[in-house]
Amino acid sequence: MTDLIHGHALLNYLLECDAPQPVEALKQKFGANSRFTNCKGNEFSFDEIIDFLHQRGKIAFTPEGITVYKEKICND
């Protein structure tokens, strides 16, 4: 069984960063083939979790990379 990384781990990492993070740097940090989960238990690939978080307004794409909207992160 593959260990799942909660999407909050990705969001919290982005919160800790002083600047937007390039997608490739995030893939390197978490692993391009990693599997993620959300608060409802859904399973995602790296690209899928990025898309999911973007669709929910939790992250944004900037010319420098991905940034997080702190106020949009749930407390679950």
N, CA, C and O atoms as a GROMACS GRO file, in nm:
protein
  304
    1MET      N    1   0.084  -0.118   0.000
    1MET     CA    2   0.000   0.000   0.000
    1MET      C    3   0.088   0.124   0.000
    1MET      O    4   0.186   0.132   0.074
    2THR      N    5   0.054   0.220  -0.081
    2THR     CA    6   0.128   0.344  -0.092
    2THR      C    7   0.087   0.440   0.018
    2THR      O    8  -0.032   0.456   0.046
    3ASP      N    9   0.185   0.503   0.081
    3ASP     CA   10   0.155   0.606   0.180
    3ASP      C   11   0.102   0.729   0.107
    3ASP      O   12   0.157   0.772   0.007
    4LEU      N   13  -0.007   0.783   0.160
    4LEU     CA   14  -0.066   0.902   0.101
    4LEU      C   15  -0.020   1.026   0.177
    4LEU      O   16  -0.009   1.024   0.300
    5ILE      N   17   0.005   1.132   0.104
    5ILE     CA   18   0.043   1.261   0.162
    5ILE      C   19  -0.082   1.347   0.163
    5ILE      O   20  -0.147   1.364   0.060
    6HIS      N   21  -0.115   1.400   0.278
    6HIS     CA   22  -0.234   1.486   0.285
    6HIS      C   23  -0.205   1.617   0.212
    6HIS      O   24  -0.095   1.671   0.222
    7GLY      N   25  -0.304   1.667   0.141
    7GLY     CA   26  -0.291   1.795   0.070
    7GLY      C   27  -0.248   1.908   0.163
    7GLY      O   28  -0.184   2.003   0.119
    8HIS      N   29  -0.284   1.899   0.292
    8HIS     CA   30  -0.242   2.002   0.388
    8HIS      C   31  -0.091   2.009   0.402
    8HIS      O   32  -0.036   2.116   0.430
    9ALA      N   33  -0.022   1.896   0.383
    9ALA     CA   34   0.124   1.897   0.390
    9ALA      C   35   0.181   1.987   0.280
    9ALA      O   36   0.276   2.062   0.304
   10LEU      N   37   0.124   1.979   0.164
   10LEU     CA   38   0.166   2.064   0.052
   10LEU      C   39   0.132   2.210   0.081
   10LEU      O   40   0.215   2.299   0.061
   11LEU      N   41   0.010   2.235   0.127
   11LEU     CA   42  -0.032   2.372   0.159
   11LEU      C   43   0.054   2.432   0.270
   11LEU      O   44   0.095   2.547   0.262
   12ASN      N   45   0.080   2.353   0.374
   12ASN     CA   46   0.161   2.403   0.486
   12ASN      C   47   0.304   2.432   0.442
   12ASN      O   48   0.365   2.529   0.487
   13TYR      N   49   0.358   2.349   0.353
   13TYR     CA   50   0.491   2.375   0.300
   13TYR      C   51   0.493   2.509   0.226
   13TYR      O   52   0.584   2.590   0.244
   14LEU      N   53   0.391   2.532   0.143
   14LEU     CA   54   0.384   2.658   0.070
   14LEU      C   55   0.372   2.777   0.166
   14LEU      O   56   0.427   2.884   0.140
   15LEU      N   57   0.300   2.758   0.276
   15LEU     CA   58   0.289   2.864   0.377
   15LEU      C   59   0.425   2.897   0.439
   15LEU      O   60   0.454   3.014   0.467
   16GLU      N   61   0.507   2.795   0.459
   16GLU     CA   62   0.638   2.813   0.522
   16GLU      C   63   0.738   2.880   0.428
   16GLU      O   64   0.836   2.939   0.474
   17CYS      N   65   0.715   2.872   0.300
   17CYS     CA   66   0.808   2.929   0.202
   17CYS      C   67   0.792   3.081   0.197
   17CYS      O   68   0.682   3.133   0.213
   18ASP      N   69   0.900   3.148   0.175
   18ASP     CA   70   0.897   3.294   0.167
   18ASP      C   71   0.855   3.345   0.031
   18ASP      O   72   0.831   3.465   0.014
   19ALA      N   73   0.845   3.257  -0.067
   19ALA     CA   74   0.816   3.299  -0.204
   19ALA      C   75   0.740   3.187  -0.275
   19ALA      O   76   0.743   3.072  -0.231
   20PRO      N   77   0.672   3.219  -0.384
   20PRO     CA   78   0.606   3.114  -0.464
   20PRO      C   79   0.708   3.006  -0.504
   20PRO      O   80   0.826   3.036  -0.526
   21GLN      N   81   0.662   2.885  -0.514
   21GLN     CA   82   0.749   2.772  -0.546
   21GLN      C   83   0.721   2.720  -0.686
   21GLN      O   84   0.606   2.696  -0.722
   22PRO      N   85   0.827   2.702  -0.766
   22PRO     CA   86   0.809   2.643  -0.899
   22PRO      C   87   0.752   2.501  -0.887
   22PRO      O   88   0.784   2.427  -0.794
   23VAL      N   89   0.669   2.464  -0.983
   23VAL     CA   90   0.608   2.331  -0.983
   23VAL      C   91   0.716   2.223  -0.975
   23VAL      O   92   0.702   2.127  -0.900
   24GLU      N   93   0.822   2.239  -1.051
   24GLU     CA   94   0.928   2.137  -1.052
   24GLU      C   95   0.993   2.121  -0.915
   24GLU      O   96   1.030   2.010  -0.876
   25ALA      N   97   1.007   2.232  -0.842
   25ALA     CA   98   1.064   2.225  -0.707
   25ALA      C   99   0.971   2.148  -0.614
   25ALA      O  100   1.017   2.072  -0.528
   26LEU      N  101   0.841   2.168  -0.630
   26LEU     CA  102   0.743   2.096  -0.548
   26LEU      C  103   0.742   1.947  -0.583
   26LEU      O  104   0.731   1.862  -0.495
   27LYS      N  105   0.754   1.917  -0.712
   27LYS     CA  106   0.762   1.776  -0.753
   27LYS      C  107   0.885   1.710  -0.694
   27LYS      O  108   0.880   1.594  -0.652
   28GLN      N  109   0.994   1.783  -0.689
   28GLN     CA  110   1.118   1.729  -0.632
   28GLN      C  111   1.102   1.709  -0.481
   28GLN      O  112   1.148   1.608  -0.427
   29LYS      N  113   1.039   1.803  -0.415
   29LYS     CA  114   1.020   1.796  -0.270
   29LYS      C  115   0.929   1.680  -0.231
   29LYS      O  116   0.961   1.603  -0.140
   30PHE      N  117   0.815   1.666  -0.299
   30PHE     CA  118   0.715   1.566  -0.261
   30PHE      C  119   0.721   1.439  -0.344
   30PHE      O  120   0.667   1.336  -0.303
   31GLY      N  121   0.785   1.444  -0.459
   31GLY     CA  122   0.795   1.328  -0.546
   31GLY      C  123   0.689   1.333  -0.655
   31GLY      O  124   0.569   1.338  -0.626
   32ALA      N  125   0.732   1.331  -0.778
   32ALA     CA  126   0.642   1.341  -0.892
   32ALA      C  127   0.542   1.226  -0.896
   32ALA      O  128   0.433   1.240  -0.951
   33ASN      N  129   0.579   1.112  -0.839
   33ASN     CA  130   0.492   0.994  -0.841
   33ASN      C  131   0.419   0.972  -0.709
   33ASN      O  132   0.357   0.868  -0.689
   34SER      N  133   0.427   1.069  -0.618
   34SER     CA  134   0.359   1.057  -0.489
   34SER      C  135   0.209   1.058  -0.507
   34SER      O  136   0.157   1.109  -0.607
   35ARG      N  137   0.140   1.001  -0.411
   35ARG     CA  138  -0.005   1.001  -0.407
   35ARG      C  139  -0.049   1.088  -0.290
   35ARG      O  140   0.012   1.086  -0.183
   36PHE      N  141  -0.154   1.165  -0.313
   36PHE     CA  142  -0.205   1.260  -0.215
   36PHE      C  143  -0.348   1.226  -0.179
   36PHE      O  144  -0.417   1.154  -0.252
   37THR      N  145  -0.393   1.280  -0.066
   37THR     CA  146  -0.532   1.266  -0.024
   37THR      C  147  -0.583   1.402   0.023
   37THR      O  148  -0.505   1.493   0.052
   38ASN      N  149  -0.714   1.413   0.032
   38ASN     CA  150  -0.773   1.537   0.084
   38ASN      C  151  -0.855   1.504   0.209
   38ASN      O  152  -0.853   1.390   0.256
   39CYS      N  153  -0.925   1.601   0.262
   39CYS     CA  154  -1.001   1.583   0.386
   39CYS      C  155  -1.115   1.482   0.370
   39CYS      O  156  -1.162   1.425   0.469
   40LYS      N  157  -1.160   1.459   0.248
   40LYS     CA  158  -1.267   1.363   0.223
   40LYS      C  159  -1.216   1.224   0.189
   40LYS      O  160  -1.295   1.132   0.166
   41GLY      N  161  -1.083   1.208   0.186
   41GLY     CA  162  -1.025   1.076   0.159
   41GLY      C  163  -1.007   1.043   0.013
   41GLY      O  164  -0.972   0.930  -0.020
   42ASN      N  165  -1.029   1.139  -0.076
   42ASN     CA  166  -1.005   1.115  -0.218
   42ASN      C  167  -0.856   1.103  -0.243
   42ASN      O  168  -0.775   1.163  -0.172
   43GLU      N  169  -0.819   1.027  -0.344
   43GLU     CA  170  -0.678   1.006  -0.377
   43GLU      C  171  -0.643   1.077  -0.507
   43GLU      O  172  -0.721   1.076  -0.602
   44PHE      N  173  -0.524   1.140  -0.509
   44PHE     CA  174  -0.481   1.221  -0.623
   44PHE      C  175  -0.334   1.195  -0.656
   44PHE      O  176  -0.255   1.158  -0.569
   45SER      N  177  -0.299   1.213  -0.783
   45SER     CA  178  -0.159   1.220  -0.823
   45SER      C  179  -0.109   1.361  -0.790
   45SER      O  180  -0.188   1.445  -0.747
   46PHE      N  181   0.018   1.387  -0.810
   46PHE     CA  182   0.071   1.522  -0.786
   46PHE      C  183  -0.002   1.624  -0.871
   46PHE      O  184  -0.049   1.725  -0.820
   47ASP      N  185  -0.012   1.599  -1.001
   47ASP     CA  186  -0.078   1.694  -1.091
   47ASP      C  187  -0.225   1.712  -1.055
   47ASP      O  188  -0.278   1.823  -1.064
   48GLU      N  189  -0.290   1.604  -1.013
   48GLU     CA  190  -0.431   1.613  -0.975
   48GLU      C  191  -0.452   1.694  -0.849
   48GLU      O  192  -0.548   1.771  -0.840
   49ILE      N  193  -0.363   1.680  -0.749
   49ILE     CA  194  -0.380   1.757  -0.625
   49ILE      C  195  -0.356   1.904  -0.652
   49ILE      O  196  -0.424   1.989  -0.594
   50ILE      N  197  -0.261   1.936  -0.738
   50ILE     CA  198  -0.237   2.076  -0.774
   50ILE      C  199  -0.361   2.133  -0.841
   50ILE      O  200  -0.404   2.244  -0.809
   51ASP      N  201  -0.419   2.058  -0.934
   51ASP     CA  202  -0.541   2.103  -1.003
   51ASP      C  203  -0.657   2.116  -0.903
   51ASP      O  204  -0.730   2.215  -0.907
   52PHE      N  205  -0.673   2.020  -0.815
   52PHE     CA  206  -0.778   2.022  -0.715
   52PHE      C  207  -0.766   2.145  -0.625
   52PHE      O  208  -0.864   2.216  -0.603
   53LEU      N  209  -0.646   2.172  -0.574
   53LEU     CA  210  -0.625   2.287  -0.486
   53LEU      C  211  -0.646   2.418  -0.560
   53LEU      O  212  -0.697   2.515  -0.502
   54HIS      N  213  -0.607   2.422  -0.686
   54HIS     CA  214  -0.627   2.543  -0.766
   54HIS      C  215  -0.776   2.566  -0.791
   54HIS      O  216  -0.823   2.680  -0.780
   55GLN      N  217  -0.848   2.463  -0.825
   55GLN     CA  218  -0.992   2.476  -0.850
   55GLN      C  219  -1.066   2.522  -0.725
   55GLN      O  220  -1.168   2.591  -0.735
   56ARG      N  221  -1.016   2.485  -0.609
   56ARG     CA  222  -1.080   2.524  -0.482
   56ARG      C  223  -1.033   2.661  -0.434
   56ARG      O  224  -1.076   2.708  -0.328
   57GLY      N  225  -0.947   2.726  -0.511
   57GLY     CA  226  -0.900   2.859  -0.474
   57GLY      C  227  -0.801   2.862  -0.359
   57GLY      O  228  -0.782   2.966  -0.296
   58LYS      N  229  -0.738   2.749  -0.332
   58LYS     CA  230  -0.642   2.741  -0.221
   58LYS      C  231  -0.500   2.779  -0.264
   58LYS      O  232  -0.420   2.822  -0.182
   59ILE      N  233  -0.470   2.763  -0.393
   59ILE     CA  234  -0.341   2.802  -0.446
   59ILE      C  235  -0.362   2.883  -0.573
   59ILE      O  236  -0.470   2.881  -0.633
   60ALA      N  237  -0.257   2.954  -0.613
   60ALA     CA  238  -0.260   3.033  -0.736
   60ALA      C  239  -0.128   3.015  -0.808
   60ALA      O  240  -0.024   2.992  -0.747
   61PHE      N  241  -0.135   3.027  -0.939
   61PHE     CA  242  -0.015   3.022  -1.022
   61PHE      C  243   0.031   3.165  -1.047
   61PHE      O  244  -0.048   3.251  -1.087
   62THR      N  245   0.158   3.190  -1.024
   62THR     CA  246   0.219   3.319  -1.054
   62THR      C  247   0.334   3.294  -1.150
   62THR      O  248   0.371   3.179  -1.172
   63PRO      N  249   0.392   3.397  -1.209
   63PRO     CA  250   0.508   3.376  -1.296
   63PRO      C  251   0.625   3.307  -1.224
   63PRO      O  252   0.705   3.238  -1.287
   64GLU      N  253   0.634   3.326  -1.092
   64GLU     CA  254   0.743   3.266  -1.014
   64GLU      C  255   0.714   3.124  -0.970
   64GLU      O  256   0.805   3.048  -0.937
   65GLY      N  257   0.587   3.087  -0.969
   65GLY     CA  258   0.550   2.953  -0.923
   65GLY      C  259   0.415   2.952  -0.854
   65GLY      O  260   0.330   3.036  -0.882
   66ILE      N  261   0.396   2.857  -0.765
   66ILE     CA  262   0.269   2.840  -0.695
   66ILE      C  263   0.276   2.907  -0.559
   66ILE      O  264   0.375   2.896  -0.486
   67THR      N  265   0.169   2.978  -0.526
   67THR     CA  266   0.156   3.041  -0.395
   67THR      C  267   0.026   2.994  -0.331
   67THR      O  268  -0.061   2.940  -0.399
   68VAL      N  269   0.013   3.013  -0.201
   68VAL     CA  270  -0.103   2.964  -0.128
   68VAL      C  271  -0.184   3.081  -0.072
   68VAL      O  272  -0.129   3.185  -0.036
   69TYR      N  273  -0.315   3.061  -0.065
   69TYR     CA  274  -0.404   3.156   0.000
   69TYR      C  275  -0.432   3.105   0.140
   69TYR      O  276  -0.516   3.017   0.159
   70LYS      N  277  -0.361   3.160   0.238
   70LYS     CA  278  -0.370   3.113   0.377
   70LYS      C  279  -0.514   3.110   0.428
   70LYS      O  280  -0.552   3.015   0.497
   71GLU      N  281  -0.592   3.212   0.395
   71GLU     CA  282  -0.729   3.222   0.445
   71GLU      C  283  -0.823   3.115   0.388
   71GLU      O  284  -0.933   3.096   0.438
   72LYS      N  285  -0.780   3.045   0.283
   72LYS     CA  286  -0.864   2.944   0.218
   72LYS      C  287  -0.838   2.802   0.269
   72LYS      O  288  -0.906   2.708   0.228
   73ILE      N  289  -0.739   2.786   0.358
   73ILE     CA  290  -0.706   2.653   0.407
   73ILE      C  291  -0.801   2.615   0.519
   73ILE      O  292  -0.816   2.689   0.616
   74CYS      N  293  -0.865   2.500   0.507
   74CYS     CA  294  -0.956   2.455   0.612
   74CYS      C  295  -0.875   2.403   0.731
   74CYS      O  296  -0.755   2.378   0.719
   75ASN      N  297  -0.940   2.388   0.842
   75ASN     CA  298  -0.872   2.345   0.965
   75ASN      C  299  -0.891   2.199   0.998
   75ASN      O  300  -0.865   2.157   1.111
   76ASP      N  301  -0.935   2.120   0.902
   76ASP     CA  302  -0.957   1.977   0.926
   76ASP      C  303  -0.827   1.903   0.936
   76ASP      O  304  -0.826   1.781   0.956
   0.00000   0.00000   0.00000
